[in-house]
Amino acid sequence: MLAKEASMPSGAPVIRTIAMPADTNPAGDIFGGWLMSQMDLAAGSVASLISRGRAATIKAEAMVFHSPVFVGDEVSLFARLIKRGRTSMQIEVEAWRRSRDSRDTTKVTEAIFTFVAIDDHRRPRPLPDDVIVPAE
């Protein structure tokens, strides 16, 4: 699916930020690593809430950049739990951009982040029993 064919997820984003000049690569475009770090922050916020404590990123997969992000763009990150295990969870994150002077939004990228709930000794710990994966 092309980025322009998708529609922005409903509900509030986990993170909404503005891409700034300090976030650019040497060519002047927004650095993909900056965007990936924002996505990891959004997924980590959801993972901590679900696990009710610390959670560590162990994997990021399926990230494809559909559209660039430019300086001044508003970037909205939506995250949702898509799968849970005994200690782990997969969280899908979508990144959307909106130019400062437009209401039009474009999907920039998406990825699936896997987190493991960890204890004070950084060892895996079970997720709470009441964590439910939303119906698709």
Secondary structure as the mmCIF struct_conf table of DSSP 4:
data_model
#
loop_
_struct_conf.conf_type_id
_struct_conf.id
_struct_conf.beg_label_comp_id
_struct_conf.beg_label_asym_id
_struct_conf.beg_label_seq_id
_struct_conf.end_label_comp_id
_struct_conf.end_label_asym_id
_struct_conf.end_label_seq_id
HELX_RH_3T_P HELX_RH_3T_P1 ALA A 3 GLU A 5
BEND BEND1 ALA A 6 ALA A 6
HELX_LH_PP_P HELX_LH_PP_P1 MET A 8 PRO A 9
BEND BEND2 SER A 10 GLY A 11
BEND BEND3 VAL A 14 VAL A 14
STRN STRN1 ILE A 15 ILE A 18
HELX_RH_3T_P HELX_RH_3T_P2 PRO A 21 ASP A 23
STRN STRN2 THR A 24 THR A 24
TURN_TY1_P TURN_TY1_P1 PRO A 26 ALA A 27
BEND BEND4 GLY A 28 ASP A 29
STRN STRN3 ILE A 30 ILE A 30
HELX_LH_PP_P HELX_LH_PP_P2 PHE A 31 PHE A 31
HELX_RH_AL_P HELX_RH_AL_P1 GLY A 32 SER A 51
TURN_TY1_P TURN_TY1_P2 ARG A 52 ARG A 52
BEND BEND5 GLY A 53 GLY A 53
STRN STRN4 ALA A 55 PHE A 65
BEND BEND6 SER A 67 SER A 67
TURN_TY1_P TURN_TY1_P3 VAL A 71 GLY A 72
STRN STRN5 GLU A 74 ARG A 84
BEND BEND7 ARG A 86 THR A 87
STRN STRN6 SER A 88 ARG A 98
TURN_TY1_P TURN_TY1_P4 ARG A 100 ASP A 101
BEND BEND8 ARG A 103 ARG A 103
STRN STRN7 THR A 105 ALA A 117
STRN STRN8 ILE A 118 ILE A 118
TURN_TY1_P TURN_TY1_P5 ASP A 120 HIS A 121
BEND BEND9 ARG A 122 ARG A 122
STRN STRN9 PRO A 124 PRO A 124
HELX_LH_PP_P HELX_LH_PP_P3 PRO A 126 PRO A 128
TURN_TY1_P TURN_TY1_P6 ASP A 129 ASP A 130
HELX_LH_PP_P HELX_LH_PP_P4 VAL A 133 ALA A 135
#
